[in-house]
Every structure is written in C-alpha cells, then in structure tokens.
C-alpha cells in the first residue's frame, strides 16, 4: 500500500472518530453529557433555584449534616438561644434543620414544639445560612386519629371525599405557616418539603396496603398543586422519601411524577444499623443514584439514625463508609439524623456521650459539611 493511501485511510479514521464521538477503540461508547437537575416548579423563586443549584454542586463532593428539632431541645435543655447538641459536641451546628408539621393548627406540633417558636428558629437558621426541611406526621382526619391509625384516609382527603374540606383547611394552615417564613427583607424562605414519607411501609395511613399507589399519587399531586397554585408557594423543594426497598420498581411504585418531585430521598434506619446491614443501604443508594440521574433529580438520606447510639464507632465505621461507597458518582446531598427527644430516644451525640469523639472524627472528614462550612446557598 502506498504512503498516500495510508495517509488518506488514517485521516478518514480520524474524521470518523470525531463525527461519532468515539476514540481510538471502536467499541468505546459515547460518554453521556450530564444534565443538571432543575426544579419541578416552573415558577420557582430565585432563592429556591439558587439553593437547589448549590445542593447539586455540593453533592458531587460533600454530604450536609442534618438533625431533627436541633434548635428546639436537646439532652438536658430546651429552647435556648440558637443552641444545638451538635454544636455542644462539635463547635458547629448542623447544616440542615429538620422540623415537622404534625398537629398543624394546634399551638404545638406532634413533638411539643410551639409553631410560633419553630417559625423563629427556622428564620434564624436561614439567617445563619442553613437549610430547613419539613416532614408532616399528619393526623388521620377520617377518624380523628394519628398518622399511625391506618384506616383508609387517602380517598377521604381527595376531592369529593368525606374529609376533603378539612384536609384543604389543614393545607391552608400549612401554607400560612410557610408564607410566614421570611428574610429580614421580606422574601419567602425556600424550604425542603417532605410530605407522605415512608409510603413503602404500612405503618402510616398513606402507606402501602392502606391505599393504592394511584390514590397516593393523586393526594401527593393535589397537595403540591394546592400549595403552589392556590397559595403561590414557589419556594418549596419537594422531597419524595420511601422507606426500605430492593428494586427500582419498588422505589418508583408511588412516585407522583417528575413535575412533583425535586429530590429522590430515602428514610432508612435498618440499613444503617450496623456494618453487616449497611450493604442494603449501599445497594439502595446505588439504585437512587441511577434513578435520580435519569430523572434529573437530587438524592438524599432524609431520615435515619441509631437510637441511643450504642456503637461508639457507628459514625466512622458504619455511616461514613456507607455514604462514601458510591464515591465515583454523586452522593446524597444531605443526611438527617432524627431527634434528641429524651434519654431513651436520641440519635445525635451530646457532651459526655461515648460516641461524641467518633462523631467529631466523622464530621472532620472532607465528605461532611456543617453549618459554618457552607457557601452562600441563596445567591
């Protein structure tokens, strides 16, 4: 073969590679172009857009620390000025502050936190640069029961249902509360909103076995539409958070649709229990990573913990390697540990607890971020 022919063949091969996006290896596949997630609300507020964007960017390298009711009370204290058990141990506060809307309409929520105080603490957390996230252990309005009274309530809350008007009244009260969360300049503070959580379990009235998947989706969509359309709440970042699951199909069974979800999250206590069980959570996070990428959403561990933390090395030997297992891809944007409610029911360390030194080591890892380490999330 002449030198000229060899040169021509070589040039054609190079052009073909450029056109197909392939390199020198003919069986190398095109690299997918990553698509940054966008909020499901087309009218999302600028601050909500900024918060979501920063969470996405940070999730490539870091996980934000969260704690439920962190400012409301701790072990041996209640309602002190911007105090948290996390700060008492670490010298810094959590980045994500969890709250619950259960018993909406009463002076105090399901855990005895006055809604008036919750409002002030949430605004203070925002002023410090933190994030507020809200779950809702909603009463069973059909039988005047609790979240754990499993008699069917979902259909009764939907339009035409027996307690639909009462349900709308509660949504209106929640909207009034969200609308009261404002910056000193009068702007609405964006929040993470996590309604109807753990629906893959059967313990809540909105859970599997207590309603159909279609009923659940209808109630979820009605709830978000009412808050957005009737009350113009465009600072809500919506979190979908099943409990344990084993397959992508199980995770998506109750999924209300991309127009109603911004974060694909997970509530998981069992998988985080020990080294032996953590493989389950790693598997679930791998599924969520794939699903959240294909649906252009964030992912998070929206609720977890080990009650009373009997394992002194739990944070560094169970939680850290589990969160870091998918280090080659995106990580959970945040992890929220449940509340420090009483001596037999707490999920974060406090001064003098045996796990406190391990927690400090855990938080000093590059993966984890606390409040003072955050960039300005709202600009």
C-alpha positions, 0 to 999 in steps of 0.5 A: 500500500502506498504512503498516500493511501495510508495517509488518506485511510488514517485521516478518514479514521480520524474524521470518523472518530470525531463525527461519532464521538468515539476514540481510538477503540471502536467499541468505546461508547459515547460518554453521556453529557450530564444534565443538571437537575432543575426544579419541578416548579416552573415558577420557582423563586430565585432563592429556591433555584439558587439553593437547589443549584448549590445542593447539586454542586455540593453533592458531587463532593460533600454530604450536609449534616442534618438533625431533627428539632436541633434548635428546639431541645436537646439532652438536658435543655430546651429552647435556648438561644440558637443552641444545638447538641451538635454544636455542644459536641462539635463547635458547629451546628448542623447544616440542615434543620429538620422540623415537622408539621404534625398537629398543624393548627394546634399551638404545638406540633406532634413533638411539643414544639410551639409553631410560633417558636419553630417559625423563629428558629427556622428564620434564624437558621436561614439567617445563619445560612442553613437549610430547613426541611419539613416532614408532616406526621399528619393526623388521620382526619377520617377518624380523628386519629394519628398518622399511625391509625391506618384506616383508609384516609387517602380517598377521604382527603381527595376531592369529593371525599368525606374529609376533603374540606378539612384536609384543604383547611389543614393545607391552608394552615400549612401554607400560612405557616410557610408564607410566614417564613421570611428574610429580614427583607421580606422574601419567602424562605425556600424550604425542603418539603417532605410530605407522605414519607415512608409510603413503602411501609404500612405503618402510616395511613398513606402507606402501602396496603392502606391505599393504592399507589394511584390514590397516593399519587393523586393526594401527593399531586393535589397537595403540591398543586394546592400549595403552589397554585392556590397559595403561590408557594414557589419556594418549596423543594419537594422531597419524595422519601420511601422507606426500605426497598430492593428494586427500582420498581419498588422505589418508583411504585408511588412516585407522583411524577417528575413535575412533583418531585425535586429530590429522590430521598430515602428514610432508612434506619435498618440499613444503617444499623450496623456494618453487616446491614449497611450493604442494603443501604449501599445497594439502595443508594446505588439504585437512587443514584441511577434513578435520580440521574435519569430523572434529573433529580437530587438524592438524599438520606432524609431520615435515619439514625441509631437510637441511643447510639450504642456503637461508639464507632457507628459514625466512622465505621458504619455511616461514613463508609456507607455514604462514601461507597458510591464515591465515583458518582454523586452522593446524597446531598444531605443526611438527617439524623432524627431527634434528641427527644429524651434519654431513651430516644436520641440519635445525635451525640451530646457532651459526655456521650461515648460516641461524641469523639467518633462523631467529631472524627466523622464530621472532620472528614472532607465528605461532611459539611456543617453549618459554618462550612457552607457557601452562600446557598441563596445567591 
